[in-house]
Amino acid sequence: MTDLPTPPDRTVTRRMPLDRDRVLRAAIRLADRHGLESVSMRKLGQELRVEAMSLYKHVDNKDDIFDGMADLVVSEFEVPADDVDWKSAVRRSAISAHEVLLRHPWAGGLIESRPSAGLARLRYLDATIGVLAAAGFSMPIIRRSIMVLDSYTYGFALQESAWPFEVGTAPQVAASFVRRVPAGDHPNLAAMAESVMDAPDGISPEFAFGLDLILDGLERLRGPVER
């Protein structure tokens, strides 16, 4: 008997439905790979394999995308906990924010430039204020403290992302510096470079070092805790 022909495979691959979260996460992936300037409706459509016009069902415009991207990144920050001492809570939160900003080097400037804060940013700030207030800091000191902590965290991440080398290769970079720069002309720089060469972790702990200086300084400004 003659074999019947195999019917064509009519299986249809289902595409995940498009929504606001998918659009924003695709925008973040684009920015992580190619920088914030790469984010456009056309490129987002290509990333999601849809027509660019279909994106407007989920986002209003490019500013709306930037607002959403900023808030999604902030949602990755660890919110300060109110069940540990204030210094541990703020320290863990700042270290978390620093790590997130290193994963998304474009995000610091975007977050700070948005005219209105998203829900994640509001939750993060409100929790930070609450932890510091409960620890006995006055509101003027809290306001200044948040500015200092943000400036340090965002600024340190920006500086690291601009370095022309990976943090883990700092000892090798320092060794190259020592070979190129005469120690007799710049003895203090040479001595510091040699200390980096000998450091087991290169310069990776430096963010925590500076953060602890800030927190220790704030401790002196703390008022009595009301019982």
N, C-alpha and C positions, 0 to 999 in steps of 0.2 A: 504494500500500500504506500502511496506517495505521501511523504511527510508534509503536513500543512506548514505554511510559512509562519515563522514566529511573529506575532503581532508587535507593532512598534511600541517602544516603552513610552507611555504617556504620563509618566510620573512627573509632577510639577514640583520643583523646589520652592518651598514656601519661604517668602522673604519676611524677615521679622518686621512687624509693623513699625512705622516711623512715629516717634513721639519727641517731645521736647528734650527729654533726657538723652536720647540717642543722638540728637543733633548736637547738643552741647558737648557730649563726650567725644564725638567725632571731631569737633572743633579743637578740643584739648589735644587730641592725638596729632592733629595737623600742626598745632603750635609747638608741641613737644619735638616734632621731627624737623620742622622748617622755620619756626619762629612765628610770632604773633602776626607779622605782616602777611603770612601765607593764608590767613583765614579770610575767605571770601565766600559768597553764596555759590559761585561757580565751583570752586574747589571742594566745598562741603558737599555739593551735589555729587561730584565725582567720587568723593570718599564714601558716600552712602549709596552710590549707584542709583540716584534718583535725579529727576529734573530739578534744577535749582529753584524753579517757581514753587515746587511742592513744599519747600522748606517754610514758606511764609504761612502755612497752616499752623506751624508750631512755634515760630519766633517772629517778632514784629519786623526786626531789621538787624543790621550789624551791631548797633549799640546794645540791643536786647541780647544778642549772642554774647557780647563781651561781658555784660552784667551777669549773665548766667554762668559763663566760664569762671569768672572771678569768684562767684559764690560757691561753685562746686569745688574749686581748689581750697577755699577756706574751710569747707566741710571736712577736708582731710586733716585739718589741724586738730590736735587733742585739746578738747575743752578743759580748762582748769577744773579740777575736782574740788568739792567742798568737804571731803571726808579725810583729807590729809592736811598737814601744816602748809601754810601759805607759800613758803619758799619752795617746797617740793612740788606743789601744784603748778606754780608759775614756771618753775624750771623745766618740768616735764613738758608743759605746754609750749614753751619757747623752743625747746629742742625739737619737738615734733614739727612746729611751724618751719623751723630752719631746714629740716629734712625734706619737707614737702616743697619748699621753695627751690631746693636744689634739684628736685625731680622735675620741676616746671620753672626753668630759669626765667621765662618771660612773664611769670605771673605776678611778681612783686610790684612792678610798676603798674600793671593793669589793676590790681586790687586797690592800690592807693589812689589811682586816678579816677575811679568811678564816683560819680556825683552822689549816688545813694548806695547805702550798704544793703546787701542782701540778707536773707534770714539767717544764713550760717554765720555771717560776719556779726550780725546783731547778737546772736546767741553767744558767740565767742567773747565779744566785748562785755556783754552783760555778766557772764560768768566770771571774767577776770576782775571786773569792778567789784562783784560780790565777794570774791575770795579776799581781795585786798581790804575791803571795808570791814569784813568780819575779823580781819587780823589787827584792826586798830588804826589803819591809815586814814588820814583825813582826805576829803574829796579833792582838794587842790593838789595834794601829794599823789593821789591816785591818777589824776589827769596827767600830771607830769611823768609819772612812772610809766604809764602806757605809751606815751610818746617816746620815752627813752628806750623801752623794750622793743617797740616796733622799729624804731630807727636802727637799733643795733641788729636785730634779727634780719630785717629786710636788707640792710646795708651790707652785712657780712655775707649773706647769700649772693647778693649782686656782685660783690668783689670776687668771691670764689668762682662764680660762673664766668667771670671775665679773665681769669688766669689762663695763660697759654699752655698750661700743663695740668695733668690730673693731680689731685691732692696726694694720692698715694705715691707719686713719683717725686715728691718734694726732696727726699735725700739725694737722689740722682741729680736733680736740678741744682741743688746747693753745691754738690761736688763739682759740677760743671762751672758754676760761678767762681768757686775758689780757684779753679785752674785758669780761668780767664782774667780775673781781677787781681792785680798784684797786692799781696797782703801788706806790703810796706806802704802803699799809698792809702789803703782803706783798711786798717787793722781791725777796727771794730766791726765792720761789715763782714770781714773774713771770719772773725771769731763767732759771730752769730750764725753764719752759714755753716760753719763746722759743727755748731750745736744742733742744727737741723739734720746734718748728716748722721749724727750719733743718736738722734731721737728714734726710739723703736717704732713709733707710730707716725713719723714724719711731722706734719703740722695739723693732723686731723683733730686733736683735742682742743684746739685754740678757741673754737666758738664757746664751748662750755666754760673755758677759763675766763673769758671776758664776761660771760653771763653771770658767773658766780661773783665777779667783782661788782657788777651792778646790783645784784641781790643783796650782797653784804653791805653795800652802801645804803640801800633802801632800808635795811634793818635798823639803821641808826635813826631813821626818820619816823619810825613806827610809834604811834601813841599807845596808851594803855588800852587793853581790850575790855570793853564793857561787859559785865556779867549780868 
